[in-house]
Amino acid sequence: MEFYEYQAMNTTIQVAAEGSRDKLVPGFQEVRRFTEDCEARFSRFSEDSELCQLNRRAGSWFQASPEMMDLMGNALELYWLTDGLFDPSILEALQQAGYDRSMDEIKVLGQLPSAIVHQPAASHFGQTRLDPTGSVIYLPADVQVDFGGIAKGWIAEKAAQLLSDYTPACAVSIGGDMFFRGTPNGETGWQVSLEDPLDEQNVLTILNPGPGALATSSVTRRRWSQGNQVRHHIIDPRTGTSAEVEWLSVTAGALKATTAEALAKAILIGGSELGLQLAEQVPGLWFIAVHPDGTLSGTKNSMEFVYEPV
Amino acid sequence: MRKLAKTFLHLWISLVSVAAFATGWFFLAHAEKPAPLVDPQVQVSSSSQTLLEPIPTINDLLKDQSPTAINLQSSNFSFPRLRTRGS
């Protein structure tokens, strides 16, 4: 197994593939080029990105790339599937909660001043319209989109697709949002450490997923203080503030990376009842939740994906 | 006479339109509402926790192994390089 790691999208990108290094190097380079192109396209921190252009054109039709059309289509589908609990248009709420600059800058600033009360927008993401024939998107006038994790998942899946031209088995992980194609030689799945949300040096268990996607959503990675409140970046679209959750993190496996990422977040916000409902409804979905005391629980089928050392 | 018939026709069409709208509105307003996927008022009760299965941690799994396997942990066992965590 060959590994290739680099930094992009403010996170670590890990690529793993079966095969000889000299045959894989062009594939690794292609993956890197692709992820860098996608970062330039989907970043909300770069004024020239296609995402920022789309946000600026909210209220009118926007000529979009096939990549933007595909990702937006996925996002809309998941918005409706979760009844709005997955919502990529919570950018304003995130900024009001104090996440209006990079996490590194927030850490330097320390406690942020109290926020003004969140005013929900008159429009919502569900009113976004796509016209695939003209490749155009209509974003409602007061809706601003930040794809965040769902873009990472989408990019990981497409990158793994590219790499599969060079290898029968590969994995691409973008900050822990992963997509697997094939399985390593002689193995039934890929071994993945599930990090303790409270201590990244600590591993809670080892997962063994097969081909498909894996994503984790957590309330412990990006936290800060605002007034006398502790905030995190998982916003509950129903309240417009950091979600009150029963778990520290949710790791979800699914057939598609966008599904794993969006549903991990929605289940973390919505809790066990929603999680079980979605697990029945969405083929291939399973999830494991980390409780505040470090214990784990999950769907019945999630046991199949826990690696048992022999 | 023709004018009277025309007025009567206009009146008739208006009345029928209003009646049809009111009937439609009445039936739609009283129809059974589709159940939402997520009820925003729903509070996750602690009993719903029991709906999920307990999943063993790596420590639980290694405790269950034979002494040989525990030796494996101390000598060769290493955690996979791929790691998942919240983004």
Interface residues (C-beta under 8 A of the other chain):
Chain A: F3 T11 Q14 A16 L81 T82 D83 G84 L85 G148 G149 K152 A171 S173 I174 G175 G176 D177 M178 W190 Q191 V192 S193 L194 E195 P197 E200 V203 L204 T205 I206 L207 L214 A215 T216 S217 S218 V219 T220 R221 R238 E246 S249 T251 G270 G271 S272 E273 L274 G275 L276 Q277 I288 A289 G294 T295 L296 S297 G298 T299 K300 S302 M303 V306 E308 P309 V310
Chain B: P36 L37 V38 P40 V42 V44 S48 Q49 L51 L52 E53 P54 I55 P56 T57 I58 L61 L62 Q65 A69 L72 Q73 F77 F79 P80 R81 L82 R83 T84 R85 G86 S87
